[in-house]
Amino acid sequence: MQEFIYYNKDGIDFPLPETIFVTQTLTDIPHNEYIVSNAKAANAELIADEIDFYIKNSQDSLADKIKNVEKLYEINATKFDNAKDMFFKEEISNSVLLVCENEQKSEVLKAMVPDEFDLFHITADIIKDLEGKIGNLTVTIEDGEEDVQLNVSQIIWYNKKDIACKFSGIFDPTEIELNDVLAQVRINITNYEYRKVIAYDSSICQYHERREEVCGRCEAVCPTNAITKIDSSKHLEFSHVDCTNCGECFSVCPSGSLEYTPQGKESIYYTSDFYKDIHPLIIPSKMDIKNLNVSTKEKVLPFVLDTSLFLDESSLLTIVQMSGSQVVIYNSDFSDSVTNSIQIINDIYQAKFQKDAILIAKDEEELKLRLEEVSFVENSYVNYNQQGQRKREIFSSRLEKLVGDNDFGTVKTGEFVHYGKVKVNEATCTLCLSCVGACNVSALTANAEDNTLRLNASICTACGYCEASCPEADCLTIERDVIELKPTWFKEEILAKDTLFACVECGKEFATTKAVEKIANMMGPIFASNPTKQRTLYCCEDCKAKLMIKQGLLDA
């Protein structure tokens, strides 16, 4: 059964493989469940506008065009197969609140069908508070001496205040046309569907249940109430119905505890595999590739994303290495974290290859220049099975393969994407391992075989929780925002080492020598008049109790 369909009423100038059903009419189409189509008119799970863009603009040979059109279908099918987003529906009643002045109210009433909404009207000056989400919005308003709560499903708010920007279901006719607002409100009442695009792993979240707040970047960049910090419990709460699918939270998450479900790290990996010896042209869907007229030289193939804002240094390096080419990103704006990630990758490639890995184009003129400039990077292709690896582990493994046995110096990371190197004063470290317990990305580990504290700097997020958790003064510090491009950066480094202390009574090893000596130095003067208590300082837990009981019997 064919899963791919190509529809164009004007036909196509060259044949397509048999895997693609080609038609010039929408009548008598076989009732297959198509996965990928080039046009919305031909119903399918995914609409790939990049197919017609490629056919229209590519300078590839005819043979390569035929092969690459099929490849674009397969890329979208791979994206579909690896997507983990889920769709939900929300019940929306016809209760609508109109927030505006009287003259604007008249404008809305003229544009509405009479009595189509259960309509309430207030002015913005009496609004005190707002909470909830589309389908269940609660507006607190002043009404004389008492506050009144008004429950509605959607709000039309002229010149909406900042308080309204974080909530779904609020529309401003000064931002989009009034008729478009009313059309959207009607559609929502008929069928409001939203996606769950955030997958969350609390075990590596650097906010979740920590005694001190060392991270909360996802909530800080979220433009809505989709992510909320519960400071009392240090938990994150997610309102998927409020998510605008902007993608910023994913790129700022240091550990990878948040993942973009429509195109997660596995999807990026499998999709990138199609781009070997190809120049990837990354285009977010908002850039309207369907109407983009830019001639592309041979071996340029579009790589379409829902949004580019979820890209991080790990996914970018994956695409770059698996293509063996520079990558062009066409986007009108970039978040700070994505810009920081691009800078990191480019600095690394400049250090080794003396050229940027990622070329940015913010408009069509820049895009034309970048597409002429883009080239392959000799000896840069890297592919390995990265399944099961976390975000930082993927970046570390790929970077290690790029560095090899060389030393390319250091790269500074920056304000929004952090790497770092933990340093320990071995003289004051007692190997209590509080830092190991604090590190949930396993950058800090303890080796029981040789009683060492070890660091893999390449996966450290420089969050600082180990620094906050260390009980010793002048012991643990972090050198932040640096990546060392040399082999030792990826190897476990011994930060501190000690011997185990044997109980003076039974000989059982029960603690590190430094820990025992520290406690003995603190408590020794206090127990100076009692030799038995002094001896307990060098005993295991069992022998300590036995000595104290024996001393108690003797005293009795």
N, C-alpha and C positions, 0 to 999 in steps of 0.2 A: 504494500500500500504506500502510495506517495505521500510524503509529509510536507513537501515543498511545492509552492505554487507561485508562478510568475504571471502577472496580469498586466497587459498594456494594450489598450484599444488600437494602438498604431503598430503593434507587433514588435519584433526585435530583429536586428540585422544579422544575427548569427545564431547558430543552433545552441541549445543548452542541453546538458546531460539528461538522460532519461529519468534521473532521480527527481527532476523538476517538471511539474505539470505546467505547460505553457498555454496560455489562452488569450484571445483578444475579445472575448465576450464573457459575461458573467452568467449567461443562461446555460443550462445543461452542464454545469460543472459537477463532476463526481462528488458525491457526498462523503468525502473523506474528512477526517479530523486533521486539518492542516496545522503544522507547527509554525512554519515561517512563510510569510508572504512579503512581497515588495510593496504592496498597496493595501490600504485599509479596505478598499472595496471588496477585495477577495478575503473573506473572513479567515483569520488564523490567530494562533495564540500570540505570536510576535510579528510586528510589522517592522521590516528592516528597510528604512529609507535609504540606507547607505548602498543598497544594491543598485538602484537607478543612478545614484550619484557616481558610483564607480563606472557603470556602463557608459555614462554620458561624458565623464571627465578624464578617464584613464587613457594614458598613451601606451599601455601594454599591447603586445602583439595579440592577434586574434586568438591564437592557441592559449596564451596566458589568460586572456579575458574569460574564455570559456571555463578554464580551470579555476580561476579566482572567483567567478560568480558562484560556482558550486561551493567553493570554500567559504564564502560569506554566508551562504545558507547553513553550512555545517557549523560555522562559528556561532550563529544564533541558536541553532539546535543545542549546541553544547552549553551555551548560556542558560537556555531553558531547562535543560536536564540538571544543571547544578544549582539552580536557584532554590533558595530555601525560605522565600517569603511566603506568607499566608494571607489570604484575603478574608475580611470580616465585613459584616453589614451592621449598620446602626439604624435603629428606628427613629425617624425624624417626623415630628408632627408639623402641622401647618401654622403653629404659633410663631409669630415674627414680631420682633421689637424694632420700631423705627426710631432712631435717635437723630434728630435734626430740628431745624427751625421750621416755623409754620409754612413759609414759602416753599421750602424743600419738600415738606409733606405733601403739598398740593401737586408737585411735580411727580412724586411717587404714585399718588393715587390715580393720576391721569394715565400713567404707564401700566397700571395693574388692571387685571380683570376684576370687576366688582366682586367683593366678598370671597376672593380666592384664598386669602390668608386670614387667620385669626390675628388681627393686627393691633398692636399697642403702640402708642406714640408718647415719647417724653423728650425733653431737651437734655443735652449733655451735662449741664451745670448741676443737675440734681443727683447724678450718679456718684455713689460713694465707694462701691466695691463691685467686683465681678469675679465669678468663679464658675467652674464646671467645664463643659465641652459641648461641641455641637450636639444637638438633640436634648441637652440638659444644662442650659445656661441659667445661672442665678444672678440677677442684677439687684444689688442693694441700692435703694433710692431714698432720698429725703422726702418725707411727707409730713410737713408740720413739725411737731415735736417728736414724732416717732419715725424710725426707719422701717421701710417696707421692702419685702423681697418679692421680686417678680421673676417667675420661671417661664422661660421661652426656649424654643428650639434653635432659632437663628436670629441674627441681629443685622440690620442694615444701618450703618452708622456713618453719617457724613463727617468727614474730617476726624476720623476716630482718634482717640487719645492713645498715648503709649500703653495705658493699662489694657487696651484691647488687642494689642499686637501679638500677645502670646497665646491667644485663644482661637481654636478652630470654630468656624461657623459665623464669623463676623466679617462683613463685606462693606467696603467703602466706595460709594459711587464717584468719589473724586479721584480714585485710583484706577478704576475701570468703569466703562460705560454703564449707566443705570440699567439699560435693557439687558446687558450681559450679567449684571448682578441679579436681576430678577430671574433670568433664565437659570442661573446657577442655583438659586434658592429653590426654584421649582424642581430641578433635577434632583437635588438633595432629598426633597420630600418624597419623590418617587422611588429613588434607590440610592442610598448613600453607602458607598463601599470604600474601605480603606485597607492599606496593606500594613502588615507587621514586618518592618524592614530591619529591626534591631535584634540581633542575637547577643545575649549577655552571659558572660562567664564570670560569676562573682569571685571565683577562687583566685583569679589573677587581677581582679580589680584593685586599684591602689587607693580607693576611697572606702571600700566595703569593710565595715566593722573594725576600722583602725582607731586606735586611741587618739591619735592626732591626725588632723587633716593635712595630707601632703599632696593630694590631687583632688580635682573636681572640675577638670577642664571641660568635660563633656557638657555638664550643666551650664557652665559659663558661656559656651559658644552656642547653645541651643536657643534659637530665636523664639521658641514657643514653650509650652508647658510639657513638652514630650518627655523631658528628663527633669526630675526633681530630686534634690538632696534632702534626706531626712537626717538632720544633724544629730538628733538625740540618739539614734541607733547606728548612724553612719551607713545607711542603706540608700540605694538609688531606686526610685520608682519611675516606671515608664508608662506614659499615656500614648499608645500607638496611634490613637485616633487624632491626636494633636500633632503628630509628626508630619513635617512638610517634605520629608525625603531630601533634605538639603545635603546631607552627608558629612557635615563638618565634624560631628562628634567622633566619627570613626577615625579621621585623620589625626585628631589631637590625642586620642587614647594611647598612652605610652606603652601599655602592655599588650594591647590587642584584645582586651576583655570585651570590647564592642566590635561586632562584625556586621557588615552590610550584607544582608541575606540575599538580595537579588544578584549580587556579584561579589561573593566572598573570596577569600584567598584561594580556595580550590578552583573556583570559577575563573579567576584571573590566570591561574597557572595553566589550566587546560585550554583556555582560550589563547593564551600567549603561544602555545605550542604550534598554532597554525601560522605564526608569523616568522618562522625561521627563514632567514635570507629575504625578509620583507621589511620595508620601511613602514612602521605603524604610524598612522595618523589618528591620534586620539581626539575624538569629538564628543562632547556631552550632547545629549539629545536636545537641550534647549537652544543649541546653535543652528537649528533648522537646516540640517544637511540636505534636505530635499530640494531646497531652493538655492543651494550654494553652487556657484559656477566658477570653479577654479581648476584649471588644467593640472593634472598630476602626472609626473614623469613615471617611467617604468618602475615597477616593483613597489609602488605605494599602495597600501591597502587600508581603508578606514577601520578604526577600532572604536566602536561606538559604546558609550557608557551612559547610564541613566543620569549620572552627575559625576563631575570630576573631583568633587570636594571630598569624596571618601578615599581618594588615593593617598597613600603614605609612602615613606621611603622603601618599605618592603615590596609593595605591589609595583611601584615604579621601577625598582631594580630588577624585578622579575620580568617585566615587559621588555626592558632594555636588553638584558642578557639573553633572553630567549629568542630575540629577533637578531641579535648580533649587529644591531643598527642603532644610529641615533633615532630618537622618537620625537615626532612633532605633536605638540598639544595645541589645539585650536580652541581657545576659550576667551571670553571677553573679560572675565574676572577670576581671580584666584584667592582663596583664603590664605591667611597668614601661615597656617601650618603646612598647606600644600606648597606654597612658595618656599618655605623653609626646607621641606623635603627635596624639592627640585634643586635647591642650592647645594644641599649636602651631596646628592648624586653627582651633580655637575662638578663640584670641587674634587670629588673622588676620581672622576674620569679625567679631569684636567691633570691630576697628579700622576696618573698612569699613562693616559693616551694623548694628553695635550689637546683634548677637544671636549666640548660639552656633550653630555649624553642626551639631554632633553632640550629641545628648541621650542620656544614659546611664540605663539602668534595670537594676538588679541583682536585682529581685524583681517579682512580679506587681503589687503595689500601686504601685511606682514606674512600672511599664510602663503601667498605666492612666492615670497622671498625664501621662506623656510623650506618649502617643498623643492625649490631648486638647490638649496644648500644641503639638505639632508643626505647623509652618506652612511655606508657601513663602517663599523669600527673593527678593524682587523684584530683577530684573536680575542674577541670579547664574548663570543657565544658560550653560554653556560646553561646546561640543563641537568637536573637531577631530580629524584623523587622527593618532593618536599612535603608529602602528605603526613599529617600528624604534627607538623611543626607549628609553633606559635609565631606570631608576627616578628618578634625580635630574633627568634631562632632562624627564621627564613633569611632575614637581612644579614645576620651574622654568617650563616653558611655561605651565602652568595658572595658576601664581601671577602670572606676568607679565600674563596676560590679566585677572586680577582687579584688579591694581594699576593698569593702564592708565597714564595720564599723571599720576597723583596721588602724593602723599607721605603715607603713613599712619603714618610713624614706624618704630619697630623692634619686633621680637618676639624674645624670648629663647627659645632652644630647650630646653636642659636637659641632664640627666645622661646620658640614654640615646639621644637622637637629636641628632646634632651637625651644625651648619652653622658656617661661619666665613668670615673674610676675611683673605687673605694680605696682609701689608704688607712692603714692601721699602725699605730705605735705599738710594736710588739712588746716593749718594756712594760706597758701598762695594761695590755690585753690579758685577761684571765681565761680566755676561751669559754666564757659563759654561754656563748652562742645565741644571745638575744638578737643579734643582728641577723643570724641565719633564720631564726623564727620570723623575723620581720620581713624578710625578702620573699615575696610570693612569685617571683619570676625565676628563682633558682640561680641568680647570679652569684650569691653567697652560699657556700655549702660547707659542711663539715665532713672531714674524712676520718672515720673511726680507726682506720688501720694505722695511721701515723700521727693521730691527734693534731690535725692541722685545720686551720681556717683558710678557705680558698675562695678565690674570686675569678669568675669569667666576666671580664669587663665588657665583652662584646654584646652581652644581653642585659647589662645594667641600664635601668631607666633613670638613674640619678634622682629618684623620687625623694630620698632623704629620710625614709622611715627607719632605716638601719641606724642612721646618725642620731635620730630622736630616741631610739630604743636602747642605745648603748649606755650602760650604767656607769661606765668608767669616765673619769675626767681626762681630757686631752688624749683620747684614744683613737676615735674613728672620725675621719673627715672624708669629704668627697670632692674630687676635682671634677667640676661640671663642664658640660658642653664641649667635650673633646672626643675624637675618635683617632686612635693611633693605627695607621696603615702599615702594620708590620705583623709578622707571625705571632709574636707573644701576646698580642691583643686578644687572640682567639683561644689561647691556652689557659688552663687553670693556673693561677698564680698563688703561691703560698703567702698569705698575709701574716700569719702567726702560727707558732708551733710550741708545744709543751710536752712534758712527760706526765704520765699518770702517777699519782701519789698512792702508795700502798699503806693501808691501815696499819698502825704500829702494834695493834693487838692481834689481828687475824691475818694480815698480809693482803687482804683484798684491795685491788685498785678501785677507788671510788670517786676521785675527782682529779682535776689537774693540779700539778704542784703549785703553780702560781695562785690558784684560787685558795688552796689550803693555807699557803703562806700569808696571803693577804688577810684572811680571817684571823689567823693566829697572831699576826702583828697588831690587828685591831683589838682583839679580845685578850691577848696575853697579859697586858698590864692589869686588866680588870680581874683576871683570875690568878694574879701573882701569889696570893696567900694560900691557894688551894691547888696543890700538885695534881690531884685527880682531875679537876676541871681543866687544868692546863693540858693534860694528856688527852682529854676528850677532843680537843681541837684537832688532833691528828688521827682521829678514829672515824671509821665508817659509822653509818647511822645505827646499825645493830650493836656494835661494840660500845658506842657512846652511851647508849641506854644501859647496857650491862654494867659499865663502870659506875654510872651514876647511882644505879640501884645498890651496887656493892658498897659504895661510899655511904649511902643512906643507912644501910644495915649496920655498918661499922659505927656510924655516929650514934645510932640508936643504942 
